[in-house]
Every structure is written in structure tokens, then in C-alpha cells.
Amino acid sequence: MILCKTKFLLALFGAWAMCAASGNVVADSTVRSGYLGVSAGSASPKATHFASAQSWNYDAGYRFENVSSEVTYSYFGRFRHDNSADTDVRVWGITLAALPRYEVNSWLELEGLLGAQRWQANSQLLGKHFGRDDGTGATFGAGVWINIRGALIKEGAAISLRWQRYNNISGTDISQYALGVQYVFH
């Protein structure tokens, strides 16, 4: 088990290193800058007996020439069991990811995402703590950034739209669709 996690983290680092070494893809206005963001959206578990939930993320990252490194705290929400309003599961986690970027023009960027996540799930039955599960899994996704710059925003800001899949969280996969705002430091 530890060997599999180590191989996964080495593969993730290798993918990040290849992206970083492949050359300049993002324009100079966004090269080598940090960013902070918040997003909200919907998370849907693959397990059919749980309903979708409202979710939110806080993220911080650093943009290199054509790739970003990002740390994200995600609250996936409170998933209610379809057959019982008395049973729910709350899930959250921390993600470390590499995001290769491609600038389409001065205001639009496409991003990919590959990372690892440490997650925790707490279940409740009739309002009482019923059980806890935690683990580590892979995550991947894609999104767009719409860059906003002007007289009012000296540093820069972006509106982001992202789809992300989290694998094997407490026995199921979770897909998250999120709309966010990012503040970019130069």
C-alpha cells in the first residue's frame, strides 16, 4: 500500500517536472505569480443512493511559466441518503496538484489538473456521529480562467470554472463543478 502511494507521488512529481521543463506557454503578464481563490459549486457522488451537495473550495497556488502548483481545501458537502433523511455523510479534504496551463488569448486560459488528495468522511445517523473514514486518492480535472485586469484591479483577478474528479473517496468517486474567483499577485 505504501509502495503504491510512493509510486503515485513520484509519477505526479514527474508529470509536474515535465510540464515545468517544456517551455513558456503562459504570457509574461501571468508568469511567476501567486494566487488565492475561493469557489463554490456542486459535488455529485458516483454512488447512486446519495444526492448531490453544495460544495466550496479555498485554494492557494503559485504560477510558474506554464504550470501552477496548487493546494486546495475542499468541503464537498453533506450528502444525504436518498432513502433516509436521517443518514448523511460529510466529506472534506486537502489536495496538492499540478496544473498545466495554455493561454488562448490575453483573457482566456485553459488548465488541466493532476494531483493527490487526503480526505476524511464522517457519517451521521439520527444526528449522532456514526462513523469515520479517511484515505488518500488521486484527482484530475480541467477548467478555464477568464482573466480580469484594469484600472480597479492593479494586480489581477480571474474567474474560474472547473470540473474535477476525486477518485475513491470512501468507496465512491466524486465529481465537482465549481465557479470561483482568484486574486493574482504579480
Sequence and secondary structure as in RCSB ss.txt:
>XXXX:A:sequence
MILCKTKFLLALFGAWAMCAASGNVVADSTVRSGYLGVSAGSASPKATHFASAQSWNYDAGYRFENVSSEVTYSY
FGRFRHDNSADTDVRVWGITLAALPRYEVNSWLELEGLLGAQRWQANSQLLGKHFGRDDGTGATFGAGVWINIRG
ALIKEGAAISLRWQRYNNISGTDISQYALGVQYVFH
>XXXX:A:secstr
 HHHHHHHHHHHHHHHHHHHHT   S GGGSSEEEEEEEEEEEEESSTTB  EEEEEEEEEEE SSEEEEEEEEE
EEEEEETTEEEEEEEEEEEEEEEEEEEESSSSEEEEEEEEEEEEEEEEEETTEEEEEEEEEEEEEEEEEEEEE S
SS SS EEEEEEEEEEEEETTEEEEEEEEEEEEEE 
